[in-house]
């Protein structure tokens, strides 16, 4: 089974959106520490054996996930939730 780059990008985006939805809901219910999770995502380091491109993509994506969760929190707070 082969996927085109566009299919793969769509699949990865869907997984990221699902993860952000889940984590935002868990944070809103007080089950997880959202700011702590964001800090952990931002502090993540690539495995020592990761290629430069792999490491860059990993770190960029972790930062994007943290930013997305921060945005969800800010939106909830601005709505008084």
C-alpha angles and dihedrals in degrees: 000000000000127000127201118240088252092053091048092049090051092049092050091047091052091051091049092049091049091050092050092048092050096046093046091052092047091049092049089054092050093245096121135029102244098188090047091050091049090051090050092049091050092047092052115122126204118251112269091244095052117117119242093256092046092049092047092050092047094051093043092051094047089052091049091051091050091049091050092052090047089052092050089051092049091049092051091048093049088053091049096247 
